[in-house]
């Protein structure tokens, strides 16, 4: 059984699968499109919300350093993703990379993990977008009934109709074509980046040096305890991360990491890229560099405008301008945040459907979902199915306390991809690699250690939920995927001839 669980799919076969007419996606994306996708999904809830939370509770003005730490962790992973995406330009991202290097069961595990990560991320951001839109409507004098805004009405019923509607509209756009998605994303990203630049440029005129004193507030250790909400590292070693101080920066980094989630989604579009060997590394690394630079600049300006202890934890950028008597900027920022979150939802949904499509094409999920639309050349069946499911989840489920599952899912994918780079270098040194991760195996090992460190700083309850989802994944694999995969069928077909020989 162990040989079947770790059977690998040859890179050449993965590429041939993309050329089958009924399974072939349309190649329409350029390096610019990929960079826009990356920026579009990375700049979202994290920068508009988390800056105030971690500055006030963990790092003070040194939140800028926390963004740098989180950015470095992502950069280590991005270098590994860039090699894989250019070497194996196939839809599925970490799932496809794992199938080529680690084997079928690890590939299933990471694919199952990505389905959760992208689905939950889409729903969480959709609910956040709904909150911004509802606030803007309230300011205009239009009030949604409580039962349709995600809050329980008089009869106990509550459905977030705005969040569900957003997901359904974006599902329709993705069915119509990836190039259309890229055009919509480009427009929205332009608005979003403009808002961030306004914060940096306009806010710089209101910075006060006294607000940076102290830049790294004095450490305030947290008491160790047995609560599942505590970080796993606390329960394992009896040590609780500090608020503030140097260690507070690392604690903050595990939180602001959410702000970087999404650059790995760029890798899921490898199969739809015109020149993936050249453009995938540019798109992945370029979007990460741009966003890290903007994050650091925003955090420095905002903590300079208002003392970190007074920052808002719900809308720090907008409220910082309100605090200095410029409400117009606050309204502009809120509008930009609401518009910007639409691209985050759309690209996360795109990433999930591509992983689902790749898994169905390999037979690990029903192959009914592996056929593309005859006109639009998009995976319309999984897109519609997942879009409807996520719309229902976003409408009915309060997801705030599940958001950390997105973090742990992404970090787990980072670990698998880094290990896969080292293994594929040893097992297939002959593969043409237009981009090579530097300092292998040192850099991938550092990527694994950095990702594990941030994972240990997540609550134990998050680990428990993640483990339950993985157990469910094992059940599905052994009941369906292991016997229905294309590799399994090929082995069954070739067995008689091999025995007769």
HURA-V186760 format. One record per residue. RES is the residue in three letters. OMEGA is omega in radians with two decimals (999 if undefined). Layout:
# HURA-V186760
[[RES/OMEGA] [RES/OMEGA]]
This chain:
# HURA-V186760
[[UNK/-3.08] [UNK/3.13] [UNK/3.13] [UNK/-3.12] [UNK/-3.08] [UNK/3.05] [UNK/-3.09] [UNK/3.09] [UNK/-3.08] [UNK/-3.13] [UNK/-3.13] [UNK/3.13] [UNK/3.11] [UNK/-3.14] [UNK/3.10] [UNK/3.14] [UNK/-3.11] [UNK/-3.09] [UNK/3.09] [UNK/-3.00] [UNK/-3.08] [UNK/-3.12] [UNK/-3.01] [UNK/3.07] [UNK/-3.13] [UNK/3.13] [UNK/-3.04] [UNK/-3.00] [UNK/3.10] [UNK/3.10] [UNK/3.11] [UNK/3.11] [UNK/-3.12] [UNK/3.12] [UNK/3.11] [UNK/3.07] [UNK/-3.11] [UNK/3.12] [UNK/-3.10] [UNK/-3.11] [UNK/-3.10] [UNK/-3.13] [UNK/-3.09] [UNK/-3.07] [UNK/-3.07] [UNK/-3.06] [UNK/-3.10] [UNK/-3.07] [UNK/-2.95] [UNK/-3.12] [UNK/-3.13] [UNK/-3.10] [UNK/-3.06] [UNK/3.08] [UNK/-3.08] [UNK/-3.00] [UNK/-2.98] [UNK/-2.91] [UNK/-3.07] [UNK/3.11] [UNK/3.13] [UNK/3.04] [UNK/3.08] [UNK/3.11] [UNK/3.09] [UNK/3.07] [UNK/3.11] [UNK/3.14] [UNK/3.13] [UNK/3.11] [UNK/3.10] [UNK/3.10] [UNK/3.12] [UNK/-3.14] [UNK/3.09] [UNK/3.11] [UNK/-3.09] [UNK/3.11] [UNK/3.09] [UNK/3.10] [UNK/-3.09] [UNK/3.11] [UNK/-3.12] [UNK/-3.07] [UNK/3.13] [UNK/-3.14] [UNK/-3.14] [UNK/-3.06] [UNK/-3.06] [UNK/3.11] [UNK/3.08] [UNK/3.06] [UNK/-3.04] [UNK/3.10] [UNK/-3.13] [UNK/-3.14] [UNK/-3.12] [UNK/-3.14] [UNK/-3.11] [UNK/-3.03] [UNK/-3.02] [UNK/3.14] [UNK/-2.99] [UNK/-3.12] [UNK/3.06] [UNK/3.13] [UNK/3.11] [UNK/-3.11] [UNK/-3.09] [UNK/3.08] [UNK/3.09] [UNK/3.10] [UNK/-3.12] [UNK/3.09] [UNK/3.10] [UNK/-3.08] [UNK/-3.07] [UNK/-3.14] [UNK/-3.12] [UNK/3.11] [UNK/3.11] [UNK/-3.11] [UNK/-3.14] [UNK/-3.12] [UNK/3.10] [UNK/3.10] [UNK/3.08] [UNK/3.09] [UNK/3.13] [UNK/3.13] [UNK/3.11] [UNK/-3.11] [UNK/3.12] [UNK/3.12] [UNK/3.12] [UNK/3.11] [UNK/3.11] [UNK/3.13] [UNK/3.13] [UNK/3.12] [UNK/3.11] [UNK/-3.04] [UNK/3.07] [UNK/3.02] [UNK/-3.11] [UNK/-3.08] [UNK/-3.14] [UNK/-3.14] [UNK/3.12] [UNK/3.10] [UNK/-3.13] [UNK/3.09] [UNK/-3.09] [UNK/-3.12] [UNK/3.13] [UNK/-3.13] [UNK/3.09] [UNK/3.13] [UNK/-3.13] [UNK/-3.02] [UNK/3.13] [UNK/3.14] [UNK/-3.14] [UNK/-3.13] [UNK/3.13] [UNK/-3.11] [UNK/-3.13] [UNK/3.11] [UNK/3.14] [UNK/3.07] [UNK/3.10] [UNK/3.13] [UNK/-3.13] [UNK/3.09] [UNK/-3.08] [UNK/3.06] [UNK/-3.12] [UNK/3.14] [UNK/3.06] [UNK/3.10] [UNK/-3.14] [UNK/3.14] [UNK/3.09] [UNK/-3.14] [UNK/-3.12] [UNK/-3.14] [UNK/-3.09] [UNK/3.13] [UNK/3.10] [UNK/3.10] [UNK/-3.07] [UNK/3.13] [UNK/3.08] [UNK/3.12] [UNK/-3.14] [UNK/3.13] [UNK/3.07] [UNK/3.10] [UNK/-3.08] [UNK/-3.02] [UNK/-3.12] [UNK/-3.12] [UNK/-3.12] [UNK/-3.14] [UNK/-3.10] [UNK/3.13] [UNK/3.07] [UNK/-3.10] [UNK/-3.11] [UNK/-3.12] [UNK/3.12] [UNK/-3.08] [UNK/-0.02] [UNK/3.13] [UNK/3.05] [UNK/-3.11] [UNK/-3.12] [UNK/-3.09] [UNK/3.06] [UNK/-3.08] [UNK/3.10] [UNK/3.13] [UNK/3.12] [UNK/-3.13] [UNK/-3.08] [UNK/-3.11] [UNK/3.13] [UNK/3.09] [UNK/3.13] [UNK/3.08] [UNK/-3.12] [UNK/-3.12] [UNK/3.12] [UNK/-3.11] [UNK/-3.11] [UNK/-3.00] [UNK/3.13] [UNK/-3.13] [UNK/-3.13] [UNK/3.09] [UNK/-3.10] [UNK/2.88] [UNK/-3.10] [UNK/-3.03] [UNK/-3.12] [UNK/-3.14] [UNK/3.08] [UNK/3.10] [UNK/-3.14] [UNK/3.05] [UNK/3.12] [UNK/-3.13] [UNK/3.13] [UNK/3.11] [UNK/-3.09] [UNK/3.05] [UNK/3.10] [UNK/-3.11] [UNK/-3.10] [UNK/-3.09] [UNK/3.09] [UNK/-3.10] [UNK/3.12] [UNK/3.10] [UNK/3.12] [UNK/-3.10] [UNK/-3.14] [UNK/-3.12] [UNK/-3.08] [UNK/-3.08] [UNK/-3.12] [UNK/-3.12] [UNK/-3.09] [UNK/-3.13] [UNK/-3.01] [UNK/-3.13] [UNK/-3.14] [UNK/-2.93] [UNK/-3.12] [UNK/3.09] [UNK/3.13] [UNK/-3.12] [UNK/-3.10] [UNK/-3.07] [UNK/-3.13] [UNK/-3.13] [UNK/-3.14] [UNK/3.14] [UNK/-3.13] [UNK/-3.06] [UNK/3.11] [UNK/3.12] [UNK/3.14] [UNK/-3.14] [UNK/-3.12] [UNK/-3.14] [UNK/3.14] [UNK/-3.09] [UNK/3.10] [UNK/-3.11] [UNK/-3.07] [UNK/3.12] [UNK/3.04] [UNK/3.11] [UNK/-3.05] [UNK/-3.13] [UNK/-3.04] [UNK/-3.11] [UNK/-3.11] [UNK/-3.11] [UNK/3.07] [UNK/3.11] [UNK/-3.14] [UNK/3.14] [UNK/-3.01] [UNK/-3.09] [UNK/-3.12] [UNK/-3.08] [UNK/3.09] [UNK/3.10] [UNK/3.06] [UNK/-3.08] [UNK/-3.14] [UNK/3.04] [UNK/3.11] [UNK/-3.08] [UNK/3.14] [UNK/3.10] [UNK/-3.13] [UNK/3.11] [UNK/3.13] [UNK/3.14] [UNK/3.13] [UNK/3.10] [UNK/3.14] [UNK/3.12] [UNK/-3.14] [UNK/3.13] [UNK/-3.08] [UNK/-3.11] [UNK/3.11] [UNK/3.14] [UNK/3.11] [UNK/3.11] [UNK/-3.04] [UNK/-3.07] [UNK/3.04] [UNK/3.10] [UNK/3.08] [UNK/-3.13] [UNK/-3.11] [UNK/-3.12] [UNK/3.14] [UNK/3.08] [UNK/3.13] [UNK/3.13] [UNK/-3.13] [UNK/3.14] [UNK/3.11] [UNK/3.10] [UNK/3.10] [UNK/3.11] [UNK/3.13] [UNK/2.96] [UNK/-3.09] [UNK/-3.06] [UNK/3.02] [UNK/-3.08] [UNK/-3.06] [UNK/-3.14] [UNK/-3.12] [UNK/3.13] [UNK/-3.07] [UNK/-3.12] [UNK/-3.02] [UNK/-3.14] [UNK/3.07] [UNK/3.10] [UNK/-2.95] [UNK/-3.09] [UNK/3.09] [UNK/3.13] [UNK/-3.14] [UNK/-3.13] [UNK/-3.07] [UNK/3.12] [UNK/3.13] [UNK/-3.14] [UNK/-3.11] [UNK/3.10] [UNK/3.12] [UNK/3.13] [UNK/-3.14] [UNK/-3.12] [UNK/-3.00] [UNK/-2.91] [UNK/2.97] [UNK/-2.93] [UNK/-3.03] [UNK/-3.07] [UNK/3.09] [UNK/-3.03] [UNK/-3.10] [UNK/3.05] [UNK/3.09] [UNK/3.13] [UNK/-3.05] [UNK/3.10] [UNK/3.13] [UNK/-3.14] [UNK/3.09] [UNK/3.10] [UNK/3.11] [UNK/-3.13] [UNK/-3.10] [UNK/-3.12] [UNK/3.13] [UNK/3.10] [UNK/-3.13] [UNK/3.12] [UNK/-3.13] [UNK/-3.10] [UNK/-3.10] [UNK/3.05] [UNK/-3.10] [UNK/-3.07] [UNK/-3.14] [UNK/3.13] [UNK/-3.08] [UNK/-3.08] [UNK/3.05] [UNK/-3.12] [UNK/-3.14] [UNK/3.04] [UNK/-3.13] [UNK/3.06] [UNK/-3.11] [UNK/2.99] [UNK/3.03] [UNK/0.16] [UNK/-3.04] [UNK/-3.09] [UNK/3.08] [UNK/3.10] [UNK/3.09] [UNK/3.11] [UNK/3.11] [UNK/-3.10] [UNK/3.14] [UNK/3.13] [UNK/3.12] [UNK/3.12] [UNK/3.12] [UNK/3.11] [UNK/-3.14] [UNK/3.13] [UNK/3.07] [UNK/-3.10] [UNK/3.12] [UNK/3.12] [UNK/3.09] [UNK/3.09] [UNK/-3.13] [UNK/3.12] [UNK/3.12] [UNK/3.13] [UNK/3.12] [UNK/3.10] [UNK/3.13] [UNK/3.10] [UNK/3.08] [UNK/3.10] [UNK/3.08] [UNK/3.14] [UNK/3.14] [UNK/-3.12] [UNK/-3.06] [UNK/3.10] [UNK/-3.07] [UNK/-2.95] [UNK/-3.02] [UNK/-3.09] [UNK/-3.09] [UNK/-3.10] [UNK/-3.13] [UNK/3.11] [UNK/3.11] [UNK/-3.14] [UNK/3.12] [UNK/3.11] [UNK/3.13] [UNK/-3.14] [UNK/-3.09] [UNK/-3.06] [UNK/-3.10] [UNK/3.14] [UNK/3.12] [UNK/-3.13] [UNK/-3.11] [UNK/3.11] [UNK/999]]
